[in-house]
Amino acid sequence: IDPDASGVNLMDAGRILFEPGSYVDRARAVGFRSSKTYCVAPIASRRGAGAATHHDFWAAGVDCCAGTGENFTCGDVFNKRAYAGMRLLDSDRRPYYRLAVQEAEAQFGIRADRPMFFEWRYDPVSEVASVWDRVGHRVLMQVLGFSVVQFFVVAACSVAFSRPKDKEEDLQEN
């Protein structure tokens, strides 16, 4: 995806692979300070080299920049081979990121009609796969644990509710 393009058609994207050479424009990073510092920086294309005035794609994070936005270190921003983003969906943080974007719009004369916030990553596909692996392992352990507990409950109930034969019944059968 071209980071200088409009994000209108990608509003439902969870992870985006930007075109190679895309980068986080740390020179236009801004931080909004509340109880924490909410940091944003536009994702740009090397073709435009910072000349774009419209940005819908933003790298974002919490407490990974100074209050003014300088020293932006969110995600894999220093990895030269990183050009992908994992969508940040935390609805509690989104208003603060939006306020930081509004500061960037005022400070740098740029426009962000529908900003989308991403954690800048080298390989989001393997990160999602590793999350699924951890979830699968956890579910397997829970199912096995439940099965063991269930086995012992059934065994205990079988012993407790089984009716022992009376001695008289044994004698009548013989």
C-alpha positions in Angstrom: 0.0 0.0 0.0 1.2 3.5 -0.8 1.3 5.4 2.5 0.6 8.7 0.7 -2.8 7.3 -0.6 -6.1 7.8 1.1 -7.0 5.2 3.7 -10.8 5.4 3.0 -10.8 2.0 1.4 -8.7 0.4 4.1 -10.7 1.4 7.2 -11.1 -2.3 8.1 -7.5 -3.3 7.7 -5.8 -5.1 10.6 -2.3 -5.2 9.3 -0.9 -3.4 6.3 2.3 -4.0 4.3 3.3 -0.6 3.0 5.3 -0.4 -0.2 9.0 -1.1 0.4 10.9 2.1 1.4 8.0 3.4 3.4 9.1 4.9 6.7 7.9 6.7 9.8 8.5 10.4 9.4 10.1 11.1 12.8 10.6 14.7 11.9 6.8 15.2 12.0 6.2 13.2 15.2 4.0 14.8 17.9 3.2 13.8 21.4 0.1 14.5 23.4 0.6 14.4 27.1 -2.2 13.4 29.4 -1.5 11.0 32.2 0.7 9.3 29.6 2.3 10.5 26.4 0.5 9.5 23.3 2.9 9.6 20.4 2.1 9.7 16.6 4.1 10.2 13.5 2.9 10.0 9.9 3.9 7.0 7.7 5.4 8.3 4.5 6.7 7.2 1.2 10.3 7.7 0.1 9.0 8.9 -3.2 7.4 11.9 -1.6 10.3 12.4 0.9 8.1 14.2 3.4 6.4 16.4 0.8 3.0 14.9 1.2 0.4 17.1 3.0 -2.2 14.4 3.5 -1.6 11.5 5.9 -4.2 8.8 6.9 -1.6 6.3 8.2 0.1 7.0 11.5 2.6 5.1 13.6 1.5 5.4 17.2 2.5 4.3 20.7 2.4 5.3 24.3 5.3 6.7 26.3 7.7 6.2 23.4 8.5 9.9 22.6 9.0 13.2 24.5 6.0 15.3 25.2 6.7 17.4 22.1 7.1 14.3 19.8 10.9 14.4 19.5 12.8 11.2 20.1 10.0 9.0 18.6 10.9 5.4 19.3 7.6 3.5 19.0 7.6 0.1 17.4 10.4 -1.0 15.1 11.0 2.6 13.9 14.8 2.0 13.8 14.6 -1.1 11.7 15.4 -0.1 8.1 13.6 -3.2 6.8 10.4 -2.5 8.6 7.5 -1.2 6.4 4.4 -2.7 7.9 1.9 -1.9 10.6 -0.4 -3.7 13.0 -3.6 -1.7 13.6 -4.0 -0.3 17.1 -7.6 -0.9 18.1 -7.7 0.2 21.7 -10.7 2.5 21.8 -9.6 4.1 25.0 -6.4 5.4 23.5 -7.8 6.5 20.1 -9.1 9.9 21.2 -5.7 10.8 22.6 -3.9 9.7 19.4 -6.5 11.8 17.5 -5.6 14.8 19.6 -1.9 14.3 18.8 -2.7 14.1 15.1 -4.6 17.4 15.4 -1.5 18.9 17.0 0.6 17.6 14.0 -2.0 19.1 11.6 -1.7 22.5 13.2 2.1 22.4 13.6 3.1 21.0 10.2 0.3 22.2 8.0 -0.7 18.6 7.0 -4.2 17.1 6.8 -5.5 13.8 8.2 -9.2 13.2 7.4 -9.5 9.7 8.7 -6.3 8.8 10.6 -5.6 5.1 11.3 -3.1 4.2 13.9 -0.6 1.4 13.6 2.2 -0.1 15.6 5.2 0.0 13.2 6.5 -3.5 12.7 9.0 -5.5 10.7 6.9 -8.6 10.3 3.3 -8.4 11.6 2.3 -11.7 9.8 4.7 -13.8 12.0 3.5 -11.8 15.1 -0.1 -12.7 14.4 0.9 -16.3 13.8 2.8 -16.4 17.2 -0.2 -15.1 19.0 -2.4 -17.9 17.4 0.3 -20.4 18.5 0.2 -19.2 22.1 -3.6 -19.2 22.1 -3.8 -22.7 20.7 -1.3 -23.9 23.3 -3.4 -22.3 26.1 -6.6 -23.8 24.8 -5.0 -27.2 24.6 -3.8 -27.0 28.2 -7.2 -25.9 29.4 -8.9 -28.7 27.6 -6.5 -31.3 29.0 -6.8 -29.8 32.5 -10.6 -30.0 32.2 -10.5 -33.6 31.0 -8.3 -34.7 33.9 -10.6 -33.0 36.4 -13.7 -34.4 34.7 -12.1 -37.9 34.8 -11.6 -37.8 38.6 -15.1 -36.3 39.2 -16.7 -39.1 37.2 -14.6 -41.7 39.0 -15.4 -40.3 42.4 -19.2 -40.2 41.5 -19.0 -43.8 40.2 -17.5 -45.0 43.5 -19.8 -42.9 45.7 -23.0 -43.9 43.9 -22.4 -47.5 43.2 -24.5 -49.7 45.3 -22.7 -52.4 47.2 -24.3 -55.8 47.1 -25.8 -57.0 50.3 -24.4 -60.2 51.8 -27.9 -61.7 51.6 -28.2 -61.0 47.9 -24.8 -62.8 47.4 -26.1 -65.8 49.3 -29.3 -66.0 47.3 -27.5 -65.9 44.0 -25.3 -68.9 45.0 
